[in-house]
Amino acid sequence: MVRKRVSWAWLGRLLKVIFWVCIAFFLSVMFTPLPNLLSSYLTVEPNIKKADVIVVLGGGFYPKGELSLASMDRTVKGITLYLEGRAGKLIFAGGNPKGYPGYISEAGSMAQLAGNLRFPSRDIIIERKSNRTYESAVMVKKIMDNLGLKDAVLVTSSYHMLRSKLTFEHAGVVVYPASTAPIEKYTTGPVQRLLLFQAVLHEYLGLAYYKWKGWI
């Protein structure tokens, strides 16, 4: 009986320690620059050169096809680079990873936005089958090979660029990084930092998984 009481008391102390450690961790995430610092290690210096094509990776969309802010940001960045004369073609890459019924792919939604902005449809290529960065790299490589395209300006969010660059290079694509605005520099609110930490954690786990799979 005494041993049982001691065991329960030890378990209670352990749970309290875990609880306060979790509280301290979340406070540090929300009220210190920790997420910003972790995100900075994922960024890649821009190396924008004239290339055969601009590749824009999807950043999420909603059930009715509305693009997330990340996807819209990437789309506008790709269009801007095209208008600057960085390449004569633009590939939008991204399928329907969540299986939303009855709607076009993520790449299709980005192409639709580009069309609404009067982007010439003749210069748009849509890759609508990939549901992850690795698949995008493989599919885009096939498209580029079929069209005789050699190198690409790669557009994605700053925190996603490291994994994307490594994956595309491993697939055999010569890429020039062109990240969207580095959000870690402008993220200061508690909720914003928590969301940034979620994205950063996803990227670090993604890097580890991709390394284990041999995709980078």
N, C-alpha and C positions, 0 to 999 in steps of 0.2 A: 504494500500500500504506500509506504514511504517512497519507494523507488518510483512508483507511478506518479506521485505528486511532484517529485523532483523532475521527472521527464516532462510533465506538462508545464512546469514552471520554466524549464529550459526552452521549450518550444515557444512559449509566450514571449520570452525575452528575444528569441531569434526573430520572431515575426515583427516585434516592435522595431528591432534594428533594421530589418528589411524595409519596413514602412517608412522610417525616417530617412533611410538612404534614398529611397524612391522619391520622397518629397524634396530632398536636397538636390537630387539629380534634375527633376523637372523644374525646380526654381532656377538652377544654373542654366538650363536650356532656355528658359523663357526670359530671364533677366540679366544674362551675361552674353558676351559676344561668342560664346562657344560654338553655336551653329554656324556663325559667320566664318569662324576660323576653320572649322572642319570643311566647310564648303570651298574655301579658298584653295585647299589642296587638290580639289577636283577640277579646277579651271585650267585651261590651256591658253597660252598666249596666242592671239590672233596672228594668222599668217596668210592673209588674203592675197591671192594671186589670180591672174587671169587663167581660167580653166575651160575645159570643154563643157562642163555642166555644173549647175548648182543643185545640191541635194538637200532637201528640207525634210527633217524627221518630224513625225507627228508627236505632239505632246499631250494628247488626250482630247476626247470629245464626249458629248452627252447623248442620252438616248435618242433625241430627235435630230441629232446631227450638229448641234451647236458646238463650236470649237471652244476648248478651254482657253484661258488667257495665254498659256504657254504656246499652244498651237497657233493662235492668232499672231503672237509676237514673232514666232519663227517664220510664219508665212510672210509677214510684212518685211522681215529681214531679208528673206530670199528674194522678194520682189525688188527691194531696194538695191541689192547687189546686182540683179539683172539690169536694172535701169542705169547702174553705174558702169555697165559694160563688162562685168566680171565673167560672164558666160552667156552663150546664146540660147541655152536650153535650161529648163528647170524641172527637176524630178521631185514630186511630192511622194513621200513614202509612209505607208501606214495602213493597216487593214482595219478589222473590226474586232479588237482583242476581247471585248466584253460580250460579243455576240448580240449586239442590239438588233432586234428584228426589223426588217422592212426598211432599212436605211442604207445609204451609201457608206463607203469606207471613210476612214479618217482622212486619207489622202484625197479622196473625192471631195470631202468637205473643204479641205484647204484649197483645192483647185477651184471650187465653187466661189470661195471668197476672193481668190485671185481674179476670177472672171468678173465678179461684181465690181472689182477695182479696174476693170478694162484691161486686164493683162491679156496679151494675145494667146489664144488657145492653141495655136499652132506650135508654140514653144513650150507647152506643158506636157510632161510625161507623168502618168499616174501609176504608182506601184501600190496595189491595193491588197496584196496577199499577206504581207508580213504583220506579225503581232508582237514582235519584240525586236530589239536593236540588232541582234545577231541575224535574224531573218531578213531585216531590212538591208543589211550589208550584203548578204548573199544574193538577194533578189536584185538589188541595184547593180551589183557587179555583173549579173547576167544581162541586164538591160544595157549597161555601158558596153559590154563586149559585143552585143548584137549590133549596136549602133556605131561601133568603132570609137567610142569615147575613152580617153585615157586617164584624165584626172578630174577632180571635183572639188568645188568649194562646199564644205560641209557645214550646214546650219543646224544648230540645236541650242538648248539652254546651256548656260555656262557650267552648271553643276553636272550636266549630262555629257559634256564634251569629251572628257578623258576616256570614259568607257566607249563612247561612240567612235572616237578617233582610233583607238586601239583595235576595236572590232573591225572597222572598215579596212584598216591597214592589214590586219590579219587575213581578211578576205581577198586582199590583192588590189585594193583601190588606193590610188594616190590621192590624199585629201589635204586640203588647206583649211584649217579651222576658222570658222567665223561665228563665234558665239553671239547670242543675243545679249542684251544688257546684263551685266553681272549682278543678280538680285541680292547677293550677299552683302554688297556695298550699301544697299538701301533698305535692308531689313533691320528694323529697330524695335518694333512693337513686340510684346510678349507672344501674342497669337501668331504673328508673322514668323517669329523665330521658331515657334513650335512646328509650324508647317514646313519651314525650311529644314529643320532637323529631320523631319519625316522623309523629305526628299533626299537629303544627304545620306541618311541611314540606308535608304533603298539603293543608292548608288554604291556605297561601300560594300553592301551585301552582294550587289550585282557584280562588282569587280571580282569579289572572291569567287562567286559562282561561275562567272565566265572564265576565270583562270583555271578553275577546277575542270570545267568542261573542255578546255583547250580552245576557246573561242577568241582569246586575246594572247 
